[in-house]
Amino acid sequence: MRRAEFVRGAAAALGTLTLSGTLKAQPFRRLLVRAEQEGEEALWRVIREQFVLNPDSTYLNFGGLGAMPLPVIRSYEEWSRAEERSPGAGYDEKNWNEVKVKTARILGKSCRAEDLAFISTATEGINMILNGLPLKKGDEVITSSHEHISLKAALLNLRKRSGVVYRTFDPDLKSGPGNVDRIAALVNSRTRLIFLSHLTCTYGQVFPVKDIAALARAKGLWFALDGAQAAASIPFDLEETGADFYTASCHKWMMAPKRTGFLYVRKDMLDILQPLTVGAGSAERTDMAAGEIVPKPNAGRFEYGTQNEALFFALGTAVDFIEDIGLDRVQAYGRGLAEAFYAGLRDIPGAESVSPEEAAYRSPMISFRISGRDYQDVIRRMGEARIRVRPVNENGLNCIRVSFYINNAVSDVEKILNVLKKSA
Ligand SMILES: Cc1ncc(COP(=O)(O)O)c(C=O)c1O
């Protein structure tokens, strides 16, 4: 579908929406400007009103799955409709790259659009990294014991298929830098890769990724990060993390449609990581007679086949939405609510936060237990009070995780603390 065609068709009906900065979703920005004049409270209320989340429920699980705000829903619907009006294989490269530029902006000022490939999920990215690296039987990967099933399953699969071994460390919750020491203690002559979460899904712990990258560099190891929980939720500059590979889903904190994600490959790693699935869009040139395939000169080589461009063009709108509010402001807001909850836990008899003790390594996700109470019971009680949280059963950790974001209000923090207090 061509941009001009879209503008003539769908945008005419919608009035305001294209990928270009000049015509993008003005109404939300206008609403924001007006609300801002009324003050902070009005501003955050207008932002909350953009979500179609069930108003009878308190959603504290953006870490599990994000929700698209109205401008993103509309964008996705309109781009989908435009596609169905005039189906066309391939996609508008100009718009596609424009969304990559926007996505790169969320990932830090030095992140380059050409180092990103659009994929479906962090799970896909994790598998692309693990299976695309030249790892062989006996090689070792260091990871943490708090990884999401997507990385654990991929490591188990790799071990089964190729005999690549993993070694795990238990995250240090008292000292951020302690994690570097724990990883260093596992490095040996067979280690090839350090692969862990940027921000864990278990306790919402931020790892000291720059220091881990420095260790990886000093030891000649590759360094990969699963950023599924980190993209947009915490401040960082992807390039400065020092990761060679980084992947995330955009359907959590970036609020984009489900099954949007990206894979980042540092430029000098392009020829080391092999694309395992290729097709239309992956190669610059293919020549069956010469037996030659020349991959694209950038991370675009990891994209293949028909794309659902509506998904990714709506990702562009999700970035507009975040930038209209301000990325820093979005991150500070979620973090502020999480810190209020963290502090409030101290007044709940028996409550114990299991998230990192140092504030610098905490995030908008806080995990906790109530001593003497089965965590499933506490979650049931939350359910009765219509509060959506996430059980953490990875590695038998058996606790409860709550995520705070721009869909939430201070009253949500009060609500969950009150329910906990009453049921203590
Ligand atoms: C740390 C982490 N990695 C990977 C994933 C997998 O994300 P997806 O299912 O979108 O691939 C999740 C999902 O919660 C996660 O928390």
The ligand as an SDF file (V2000), in Angstrom:
LIG
                    3D

 16 16  0  0  0  0  0  0  0  0999 V2000
   11.8780  -10.7640   30.2840 C   0  0  0  0  0  0  0  0  0  0  0  0
   10.9480  -11.2820   29.2340 C   0  0  0  0  0  0  0  0  0  0  0  0
   11.4600  -11.8070   28.1240 N   0  0  0  0  0  0  0  0  0  0  0  0
   10.6860  -12.2820   27.1330 C   0  0  0  0  0  0  0  0  0  0  0  0
    9.3190  -12.2460   27.2280 C   0  0  0  0  0  0  0  0  0  0  0  0
    8.5070  -12.8220   26.1250 C   0  0  0  0  0  0  0  0  0  0  0  0
    7.7780  -11.8710   25.4630 O   0  0  0  0  0  0  0  0  0  0  0  0
    6.9310  -12.3090   24.1860 P   0  0  0  0  0  0  0  0  0  0  0  0
    5.9720  -13.3570   24.6520 O   0  0  0  0  0  0  0  0  0  0  0  0
    6.2840  -11.0530   23.7570 O   0  0  0  0  0  0  0  0  0  0  0  0
    7.8900  -12.8540   23.2090 O   0  0  0  0  0  0  0  0  0  0  0  0
    8.7230  -11.7070   28.3750 C   0  0  0  0  0  0  0  0  0  0  0  0
    7.2650  -11.6500   28.5080 C   0  0  0  0  0  0  0  0  0  0  0  0
    6.7170  -11.3860   29.5540 O   0  0  0  0  0  0  0  0  0  0  0  0
    9.5620  -11.2200   29.4060 C   0  0  0  0  0  0  0  0  0  0  0  0
    9.0590  -10.7050   30.5230 O   0  0  0  0  0  0  0  0  0  0  0  0
  1  2  1  0
  2  3  1  0
  2 15  2  0
  3  4  2  0
  4  5  1  0
  5  6  1  0
  5 12  2  0
  6  7  1  0
  7  8  1  0
  8  9  2  0
  8 10  1  0
  8 11  1  0
 12 13  1  0
 12 15  1  0
 13 14  2  0
 15 16  1  0
M  END
$$$$
